Amino acid sequence: MIETNLFLDWYIPKVIKKKNRIKLIRKLKIVFIKLLSNLKNSNNTFVHRDFHVSNLMSYRNKIGVIDNQDAVYGNIAYDLASLIDDVRYKNSNKLKDKIYYEFVKLKKINLIDFKNDFEILSVLRNLKIIGIFTRLSVRDQKDNYLKLIPYAWNLIESRINKNKNFKELKLILDNHFSKKIRKLKLK
């Protein structure tokens, strides 16, 4: 929940008028809590929390992982959601599906529970990313991340449009974040 607050604390003030913010933030917090309470897998897996291609290195024909200072024990689906729905690299749905099903096959896990968690964590993570990229621009003048926000919205839309668990979130996002806002490159 703390990570998802980055969307509420940084992005919403940039795109939503002040008079509408408090009620919207309250609604979103309730929906986020509901989604998090619907996670099925326990937090018993090493989670890198910044697992994407840029943090993987090839060394002596092996893959190494760097930048692991934020690692915690968490949900098994989190890092896979980070890798597959990474806003920095656009990959085909075919490749995403291949990676997803290879992982599932290797782990021998409950497919329904895993898919549920993967989609919830992907959506919440990308909302967090939108907040982080906004913060990087506002606080640190790193505006180059802003161009990635529209793709993060695309990733969120692709998950919430296919899953009834996101009905309430979809309604709130559609009512408050128009297509124009989602495509907007902030500044």
Secondary structure, 3 states (H helix, E strand, C coil): CCCCHHHHHHHHHHHCCHHHHHHHHHHHHHHHHHHHHCCCCCCCEEECCCCCHHHEEEECCEEEECCCCCCEEECCCHHHHHHHCCCCCCCCHHHHHHHHHHHHHHHCCCHHHHHHHHHHHHHHHHHHHHHHHHHHHHHHCCHHHHHHHHHHHHHHHHHHCCCHHHHHHHHHHHHHCCHHHHHCCCC
